[in-house]
Amino acid sequence: QVQLVESGGGSVQPGGSLRLSCAASRVITNFITMGWYRQPPGKQRELVATLTSGGDTNYADSVKGRFTISRGNTMNTFYLQMNSLKPEDTAVYYCHINDLGVYHYWGRGTQVTVPS
């Protein structure tokens, strides 16, 4: 079993930036994707960004040009750099790893709040 722990959430004014981190309890060498999802208040969880093992990225239209997903040098950490934050970015953010297409690991989430 793999544990994922998110960090870096908080409250920031519109236009500000935050960097979320996700640390896995071990290196996953055969992952399909690493990704970030979010669940806004009263809404369903939605995709924010994914990164494949080959380095391809995919972003929700609402965050393109503002958010960047990346992988750390330690191979068990990845990040979400969020710039130009908007009130509609307020949500609980979850990191996720798809391991071999069979195992799906989720973190417990970190709150990001951008007041209007």
C-alpha positions as CSV (number, residue, x, y, z in Angstrom):
1,Q,0.0,0.0,0.0
2,V,1.1,3.5,-0.8
3,Q,0.3,6.6,1.3
4,L,0.1,10.0,-0.3
5,V,0.3,13.2,1.7
6,E,-0.5,16.6,0.3
7,S,0.8,19.8,1.7
8,G,1.0,23.5,0.8
9,G,-2.7,24.5,0.9
10,G,-3.9,27.6,2.5
11,S,-5.7,30.8,2.0
12,V,-4.5,33.3,-0.6
13,Q,-5.9,36.5,-2.1
14,P,-7.0,36.5,-5.7
15,G,-4.1,36.7,-8.1
16,G,-1.8,35.0,-5.6
17,S,0.1,31.8,-5.9
18,L,0.4,28.5,-4.0
19,R,2.5,25.4,-4.5
20,L,1.0,22.1,-3.5
21,S,3.2,19.1,-2.9
22,C,2.4,15.4,-2.8
23,A,4.7,13.0,-1.2
24,A,4.4,9.2,-1.7
25,S,5.5,6.8,0.9
26,R,7.7,5.0,-1.7
27,V,8.8,5.5,-5.2
28,I,6.3,4.1,-7.7
29,T,8.3,3.0,-10.8
30,N,5.5,1.9,-13.0
31,F,3.0,4.6,-12.6
32,I,0.7,5.5,-15.5
33,T,-0.2,9.0,-14.3
34,M,0.4,11.3,-11.3
35,G,-2.3,13.9,-10.9
36,W,-4.2,16.5,-9.0
37,Y,-8.0,16.7,-8.6
38,R,-10.1,19.1,-6.7
39,Q,-13.5,19.1,-5.1
40,P,-15.1,22.6,-4.8
41,P,-17.7,23.1,-2.1
42,G,-21.0,21.3,-3.0
43,K,-19.6,19.9,-6.2
44,Q,-18.1,16.7,-7.5
45,R,-14.4,15.9,-7.6
46,E,-12.8,17.1,-10.9
47,L,-9.6,16.7,-12.8
48,V,-7.1,19.5,-12.5
49,A,-3.9,18.2,-14.0
50,T,-2.1,14.9,-14.8
51,L,1.4,14.0,-15.7
52,T,2.2,10.7,-17.5
53,S,5.4,8.6,-16.9
54,G,6.4,9.8,-20.4
55,G,6.2,13.4,-19.3
56,D,3.0,14.4,-21.1
57,T,0.7,16.8,-19.2
58,N,-3.0,17.4,-19.3
59,Y,-4.9,20.3,-17.7
60,A,-8.5,21.2,-17.2
61,D,-9.4,24.1,-19.4
62,S,-10.2,26.3,-16.3
63,V,-6.5,26.1,-15.1
64,K,-4.6,26.1,-18.4
65,G,-1.9,28.7,-18.4
66,R,-2.1,29.2,-14.7
67,F,-1.3,25.8,-13.1
68,T,1.7,23.6,-13.7
69,I,2.2,20.0,-12.7
70,S,5.7,18.7,-12.2
71,R,7.6,15.9,-10.7
72,G,10.4,16.2,-8.1
73,N,13.9,15.0,-8.3
74,T,13.3,12.5,-5.5
75,M,10.9,10.5,-7.8
76,N,8.3,10.1,-5.1
77,T,7.2,13.7,-4.9
78,F,5.2,15.8,-7.4
79,Y,3.8,19.3,-7.3
80,L,1.1,21.7,-8.5
81,Q,2.2,25.3,-9.0
82,M,-0.9,27.5,-9.0
83,N,-0.6,31.0,-10.1
84,S,-3.2,33.8,-10.7
85,L,-5.6,32.1,-8.3
86,K,-9.3,32.9,-8.5
87,P,-12.1,32.4,-6.1
88,E,-13.4,29.6,-8.2
89,D,-10.2,27.7,-7.5
90,T,-11.4,27.3,-3.9
91,A,-11.6,23.5,-3.2
92,V,-10.0,20.6,-1.5
93,Y,-7.2,19.4,-3.6
94,Y,-6.3,15.7,-3.8
95,C,-3.2,14.1,-5.3
96,H,-3.6,10.8,-7.1
97,I,-1.3,8.1,-8.6
98,N,-2.5,5.5,-11.1
99,D,-0.1,2.6,-10.5
100,L,0.0,0.1,-13.4
101,G,-3.6,1.0,-14.2
102,V,-4.6,-1.3,-11.4
103,Y,-4.0,0.5,-8.1
104,H,-5.3,4.0,-7.4
105,Y,-3.8,5.9,-4.6
106,W,-5.3,9.1,-3.1
107,G,-4.2,11.6,-0.6
108,R,-6.5,12.9,2.1
109,G,-6.6,16.4,0.5
110,T,-5.5,19.9,1.3
111,Q,-7.8,22.9,1.4
112,V,-7.1,25.9,-0.9
113,T,-9.2,29.0,-0.3
114,V,-9.3,32.1,-2.5
115,P,-11.8,34.6,-1.0
116,S,-13.9,36.7,-3.3
